[in-house]
């Protein structure tokens, strides 16, 4: 089993590319907002694909249950990751708000 194949399947480098542009460097808030927008869009796309694969299995168009399960699990894991990123961002915000001025 090749570990590099697992990272290629996850698609994190495609979904969340490391940005080295000047736009994010000048205003980090805009860079983080754009990153979150891209993450939400990618998770939404994965959930849409999972829904389509479930419908195609239910109507008999698709014969592969394993492909449907892979799509559903990929959508589930990406949603869990997005939720954890959101939770960590909220924790960081709350910690900053607790700092004395």
Beta strands, then each sheet from edge to edge (+ up, - down):
end
